[in-house]
């Protein structure tokens, strides 16, 4: 089977329309349609069926698309294996959320340069919801992302778990909360309090909603901010509460309240495209960040 035709089928299974496939592959819509018709002839079975003015995959089409993802990943792995030298080298484009870059990647740069002088980095500050599009557009090679144990994500690229960090409630000084949330009823004092969410990702909103759902009510998210410094300033100004990880240096400025009502941790992951896990430069960056994460001393909030 022609790989371009197989890639068109895989992209159709992911994106859902011929127009979107044409934009993703760089072929025109007519060319994509011809590729898929040719793939059907090669396969000898119907891969597509009409659905109104659109098309959708048949059961056979879905099975072939699933095989196609593995085949294309294997081809990428073979290309990388043939192209790469033993010594890690080349440009590694890294996306990551702010804490992952500031607390775990930047401190490794001196060691990385000394041990692997042929590796160069290009950094992109990105939220987890943004990295799939960056991978698809071939803008990045490695991503550092997060999710929460109460709000798990399904990663479309190859994940490796790097760490688990406890989450705590961040509240204004003098808040009526007890020193620890032991039961859902302990959250009731926040029922009419504003919450602060992330302006670029919905994970924080969902985390607050699931936590408060244990007490039977819905939090009111009033403010949204991407900067942790701004979030902390809003809390200190009495403008709301939020849930923060204990490894963020900014957390030390606040009154924090641990909670036992649910196991709530932020998980840090590395992501790479399927087939590129063994690329020496990718592996070198991930390995250095993993080593720093494992050696980091947890920050103790005040």
Protein Blocks (a to p, Z undefined) as FASTA:
>chain_A
ZZklmmmmmmmmmnopaklmmmmnopafklmmmmmmmmmmmnopafbdcehjbccddfkl
mmmmmmmmmmmmmmmmmmmmmmpcfbdgdjddddddfklmmmmmmmmmmmmmmmmmmbcc
ddddddfklmmmmmmnopafbdcddddfklccddfbdcddfbdcdddddddehiabdfbd
fbfklmmmmmmpccdddfkbcklmmmmmmmmmmnopacddfbdcfblklmmmmmmnopac
cdddfkbmklmmpccdddfkbccdddddddddehilmgmklmmmmmmmmmmmmmpccddd
ZZ
